[in-house]
Amino acid sequence: MIDMNNGDACIAMLRALIIGVADYSATSMSNLVFCTNDIYAIKAAFIEGLKVDPKNISICGASGSVFEADFLAEMYKLSTAANKDDTLLVYFSGHGGSSSGEHYLCLSDSTIKTHVIIDCLEKIPAKNKVLFLDCCEAGNFSIDNSAVFDIDDTANKFAGKGYAVIASSNATQNSYGHPDKPISLFTSFLCDVLCCTRLIREGKKSLYDINKLLTLYMEMWSKNHPSRMQKTIFRANIGGTIFFKVQDFAPYQVDCFYKETKDFVIYEVEPTHHGTAKRFVVKVILKEPFSFYEISSINNEIVEIVKPLDIFGNTIQQQQWKKKDANIVFCYYGLDEQDIIDCNYICHTTWVDDKQDKDNWYRAGKNRELINNVFFNFHPYYQTLKVFNEEHTDSEENLIKQTRVIMSCMITLAEKAIFVYNEFLNNVIKENDFVNDMVNIAPKIQELYSKEGNLGIPPNELKEWGECCAGLSASIHDFVLFYNPKSLSERSPENRKACMDLAIKQYYKDLEKLKHIEVELFND
């Protein structure tokens, strides 16, 4: 384990401040009775949907009135209570408006510039913050820059760090009350989304998925109610996205199988079952350089050992194939453990039972042959690859250094692309403007992607980390495929957007995976 941790860990907590202003009797503005109801609706949604501890939720406006002194006092308490790994949720419901190009939140006795609240949140020493604004013209705000990955940071320090603002309407629209519920329209949909169990993946909900579903709900509303349209606005400078843990999650534990004999070692048995066949991939180390004829006899022995095993990748496979013999067994043969780690094999064999189409599975061809009734696929470049791997495996220190330079730049460019893409989704810029921005970003991403592909081979200790970085690099490279002059003529607008959304979602997933790997690897 490589120790790159220079700070003390804190227990990460979710904290929320909920502000609802219903009483404007001291001003010229109308009262908003439903804003008091918004307070309790969003509190319940935070507790149920995001598992915020009620003790960590502060309410401002339970009486209907929120005065500036009360508001500032609650913001101060939130800032002083926050730890560096906390997530802060701040929600505002009330009047809002714009004057001289600036947006204001309206309190019972005064107004506060929205950008002042955003700046205040940005300075609070918590890892991430989300501001929800349910008021008129809520989208009239800006965020200056996208997230930048510091070369000295780990993914754990970067991923999820920053702040986001989700606004109920764009810079010129009103925000309305719900026609059938005693709460705000936006807040009603936000509560539904926060409590939606369909967003849960591996015990977590992401801010990305929350915003995407919320946007969909609001778009559907606006199509059906053109006189009361509300366009949600999302802006952020968060590295990646925020993942909220809402359930305990225990991944399915795949059983391990290892068996050693005088001639071979069954190193690993991997379940690859599907709906029509129970299948295993078996990785084998040969203790001697046996002939292929001798391997055929070994293969028959291994098949008999493996066939009755009950090893599964998930509960569905277990329910379907428990206590049934395997229908198909693939055996991959190496000469030492390094071959297994490098996935470099002298050959692999295929065995299928009598229920399978053997003519299809045992098709003759180049580097394929049936020996002693065992079907072989020979790997003629085994020795070449073994020498190549040995000669091109980089040192731990050098590989980390080079990879960090490349990945920090690629991730920063990815965040910049997402930042501009969000402005396109916010209808602030046109699609052609986004394409022009991507034309400038794409060559840099492509150059870095090429450099990452030409890095040395990771030593064994960095195999998983190196593979994860390569996968993340590929996800970022996908960003350049969908918004360029060629794609404008070959893809529909709907297809471009759907593909870009999938690429961003995969990027967030890969970045989160890298974060967890680096926590273990670098003791971060």
N, C-alpha and C positions, 0 to 999 in steps of 0.2 A: 504494500500500500504506500502511495506517495503522499506525504503530508504537505499540503499546501494551505492549511487552515491557519489563519492568523488572528481569528477572533473567537469570542465565546458564543456558543449557541444559546438562543432564546427559545422559549416555548411560544410557537406561533399561535395567535388568537385572532378570532373574528370579532371586531367591535363595530357597533353601528350607532349613528346619530340620526334620529328621525325628526324632521322639522315640518310642522304643518301650520300654516297661518290661515285661520278662518275669519278672525275679527279685524276688520279694517275700519271700524266706526270712527277712529280718530283721524282718518284720512278721507279723501274724496272718492276712494275706490269702494266697490260693492263688497259686501261680505261673501265669503265662500264657505258655506256651512259644510259641504262635503269634504273639505280639507281635513277637518277633525277626524272624519271617518277614514280618510286615507292613512292617517297615522297608525291606526290600529290594524288596518288591512295589511299594510306593508310590514308592520311588526310581526304579525302572524306569518306572513310569507317568508320573512327572514328566518324565523324560528323553524318553520316546517320545511321550507325548501332549501335553505342553506345551512341549517343546524347552528344558527347563532345562539349562544347561551343567552337567555333573557337577562341575566345579570350584566351582560356586556352591551345592553341596548339602552341608550338614553333617549328620552322623549322631550321634545321642546315644542310646546303648543297644545298640550292637553286641555287647557282652559279655553283655547281658541285664539288667544293673543300670544304673539311672539315679539318681544321688544328687542331692540338692537343690543342692549346690555345683556339680556338673557342669551341671545344667540351667540354673542362673542364669548360669553362665559362658558357655554357648552362646547364651543370649538376649542377653547383653551384647555378644558378638562380632557377632551379627546386627545389633543396633541400631547399633553403631559402623561397620559396613561399609556400611550402607544409605545410598544417595543419595536425593535428594528425588523423583526420578522412578521409583524402583525399585518392583517388585512383590515382596512377601514372602509365601511360603507356609510355614505352620507346621502340622505334623501331629503329633498325639499318639495313641498307642495304648497302652492299659493300663487299670488299674482306675480307676474314678471312682465318686463317690457324693455323697450330700447329708447335711448335718447342720445343724440349726437353720436350715433354709431356704436354705442356701448350698451350692453345688456345689464339689467339690474334685477335683483331679487327684491321683492317688496315685502317689508315687515309691517307690523302693526303701527309703528311710529316712524319709520324711516325706510330708506332703500340702501342696498349694498351692491356694489358692482360685482358682477358674476366673476370677472377675471380676478378680483381680489380674493374671493373664496377659493378659486382654483389655485392661485399662487400660494395661499395659506395651506391648502391640502398638500401641495407639492413639497412644501418645506417640512411637513410633519415626518419625523424619523420612523415611518413604518414602511414595510417593503412595498406594499401596493395600496391604492385607494381607488374607490369607485364612487363617483358622484352621479346621482340620479336627479334630474331636474324635471319636475312636472309643473310647467307654467307656460304662459304665452311667450312666443318668440324665443324659446329656450335654446335654439340652435345658433343664436347669434353670439358665438364665442369662438376662440381659436386656441390651438395648441401649437407652439412654435416648431418643435422638432420631433422627429421620430427617435426611437431608442437607439443608442449607440453601444455596441459591444466593446468594452475595454479589453485590450489584448491580455491584460494581467488578471482578468476576472475568469472565474469558472462559469459554466452554464448555470449552476445553482444560484450564483449571485446575480446573474442577469435575468434568467427566465422568471417572468411574473413580476419584475420590479418596475415601478412607475405608477402612472395614474390614468384613469379613463373617465370620460364623461358620456353619459347616455341621456339625451335630451328628448323631451316628449314631442317637440315640433321643430320645424326649421326656423330660420331667422325672421320670417315674416308671418308665420301662421299663429292662430290662436290654439290654445289647448282647452279641450272641452270636458264637461262632466259626462259621465256615462248616462245614456238615456233610460236605462232600465235598472241601474244600481245607484245607491246613494254615495258613490265615490267617483273619482276622476276616471276618465276613459283610459288614459295611458297607465295609470296605477292599476286599474283592473286587469289589463293585459299583462302588465309586469308581474303582478301577483300570480296570475295563471302560469306564466313562464317559469318563475322561480320555483313553483311547486310541481312543475311537470316532471314526472319520474322517467319519461322517455328520454330525457337528456342525460341520464346517468350512464356513465361508462366506467367500468372498473371502480365503482364506488365514488366517482367524481362527476361534477358538472363544470364545464368550462364557461368562462365569460363570453368566449366566442360563440358558443352554441346558444347561450342565453340571449345574446344580442341578435343573433340570426333569427331565432324563432320569434322574438319580440317584433323585429322588423317585419316578418311575414304576417303576423297578426295585424299589425297596424296598416300594412299595405292592403290586406283583405278588407279591413274596415273602410279605408279611404276609397277603394273601388266601389263599395256599396253605398257610401255616403259622400259623394263628391262635394257637397256643400259644406262638409265639416271634415275636410281632409287634414290629417296630421302625418307628417313625415318624420320619423325618428332620426336623430342625428347621433352618430357615434364617432368619437375621436379619442385617441389614446397615444401615449408615448411609452406603453408597457413593452418590455422585452417578451415576445411571445404573447401568451395570454395567461389569465389566472385560472387555476384549477381549484375548485372548492370541494373538499372532502365532505360528502354527505352520507356515506354509508361505510360500514366496515366491509372490506373486500379481501377475500382469500382466494387467490388464483388456484385453479385446479392443479393438484399435485400429481404430476406424471411419475409413475413408478420407475425406478432405475433397475436395470438388469445388467449384471456383469458376471461373466463366467470365464474361468481360465482352465485350459487343458494343457497337455504336454505339447500339442501342435499349434494351438491358436488361443486367442483371447477374444471373447465377445465383449467388445468395449462399450457398446451402446446399442439399445434397441429403441427405435423411434416409431411411434404409432402414426401412420398416415392413412387411417381408415376413411372411407367415404360411404355413401349410401348403398353401394352395390357390392362392396368387397371389404373384407378385413385385411389390412395390409401393414407390413412392417418393413422398415429400412434398418438393416443390421450393419453396424460398422465393426470390422474384424481386423485384428492384428495377427499376421502370420508369424510364427516363431522361427521359421526357416524359409528360404527361397524355394518353395515347392513348385513343381511343374503344374501346368494347368490341369493335367489329368489328375494329379494328386489333389489339387484344389477342388475338383469336381466331387471327389469323395468327401472331403471336408465340408463342402457345401451341403451335401445331403445330410450329414450329421447335424449341421447347424440348423437346417430347416426343421428337422425333427425336434430339436430343442426349443426352437422359437415358436413353432406353429401353435401350440396350446396356450401360449402366454396370454394373460389378461393385462395388457398395458394399453392405456387409453389417453387421448389428449384432452378429453372433456367428458362431461356427464352424458351427453347425447350418444357419443361413441360407446360409452360403458353400457348404457341401457340397450343398445342395439346388438353389441357384439360380445357381451360377457359370456364366458364358457363356450365359445365357439372357436373352432380352429381357424387360423389365418388362411385366406384364399390366395394371397400373393405375398412373396417374400423377396426383397431385393437385398443382396449382400455385397458390401463394398469392402475390398481387401487392400490393406496397407501393410507395410513391413515394420513400422514402428509407430509410437504414439504421435510423433510429429506429423506423420502422414494423415492421421485422423484429424489433428488440429488444423492442418492446412487443407483438408478435403482433397488430398492428392492420392489417388489409388492406382494400383497396377491394373485392376479390372473390377467389374462388378457383374454379378449374376442375377438372373431372374428365374424364379420358380413360381408356377401357378398351378392351382389344382385343376381337377378334371371338369369343373364347372365353367372354367374360363375358355376363351377362344385362343387356344395354344398356337394356331397358325398365325394369329395376329401378334401375340406376345413374343413368339420365337422366330420372327422374320429374319431371314439371312440378309447379310449386307456387309459392307466394309467394316472390318474390325469386329465382326460378330460371328460366332460359331457355336454349334452344338457339340459339346464334348462329353462323352459318357452320359448322355441324356441330360446334361446341364447346359443351359444357354448362357454364353459368355458375351460380354461387351468389353473388349480390350482397350486399355488407355495407353496408346503408343508413346505419349509424351510424358509419361510418369517420371522418368529419370531426368529429362530436361527440366521439368518443372521443379523437381526436388533440388537440383543444382541452382536453378534460378532463385528459388525461395531462400536458399542458404546465402547466396551472394548478395541478394537485394534486401535482406532484412535489416532495417535501420536500428540505430541505438534508441533506447527509450528517451533519453534527453533530447536528441536531435529531432526525433519524430514529433514529440510534444511541442517543441519550439516552432517547427515549420507548420504543423497543423494549426496551432493557435493563431498564427499570423493570417493564414488563409481563411479559417472559419470565422475569426472576428470580423474580417472584412465582408465575407459573404453574408453573415447574419445581419450586419449593419445595413447592407444593401437590401436584404429581404425586408427588413423593417421599414426602410424608406419606400420600397415598392408598395407595401401594405398600407402605409400612411397615405400615399397618394391615391391608391385604389379606394380607400375609405372615402376620400373626398369625391371621387367619381360616384360611389354609391350614395353619398349624401346629396348628389345633384349639384354640387358646388362647381365642379369642372365637367367638361364634356368628355365623351369617350376618346375623341381624337387627341385631346390634351393628355389624357392618361397614356395613350399609345406613344405620343412624343416623349413623355417622361421615360417610358419603358425602353424606347429606342436608345436613350442615353445610358440607362442602367444596365441593359442587357449585355453589351460587350464586356463590361467589367465582371459581371456574374459568370459569363462564359469563359473568360480568361482564368478566373479563380477556380472554376470547376475543372478546367483542364489541368491546372497546377495540382489540385487535390488528387486527381487521378494518377498523377505521376510521382506521388510521394513514395517513399520506401515502404516495404512491407512491415507492418507492426510486429514487434516481438510478442511472444505469447502473452505476456502480462498486459499488453495493450490491444489484443485482438478485438475484444468486444467494443472497446472505446473507438478503435480505428474504423471498425465496420459501421458503428453508429454515426461517426462523423461523415463517412462516405455516403450513408443513406440520407443524412441531413443535407449534405451538399447537393445530392441529386434532387431532393425535394425543392430546394431553393432554385436550382436550375430550371425546374418545371415552370417557374414564374415567367420565364422569357418566351414561352411557347404560345401564349394565348392572346396577347395584345401587342401585335406588330403589324406592319402594313400587309403582310401576306395573310395573316389570320383574319383581317377585316374582310377579305374577299372570299375566304374559304370556310369561315365559321359564322354561324348565326350569333347575334348578340346574346341570346339565351345560352348557347353552348359556350361562348367565351366566359361568361360569368360563372356558369356551373363548374367549368374546368378550373378556373382561378380559385373559386371557393374551395374545391376539393384539394387543390395544391396548398392553399394556406392552412387548411385543417391538418393536412399531413405534416406540414412544416411545424405546426404547434405540437403535434404528437411526437415527432422526432426530437424536437428541442426538449420536451419534457422527459423523454427517454434518456437523452444525453445528460440531463441534469441528474437523474437518479444514478446513472452509471458513474458520474464524476463524484457524487457524494461518497460512494463506496471506494472508488479508485484513489481519489486524492484526499480522502478524509476531510472533505469540505463541509 
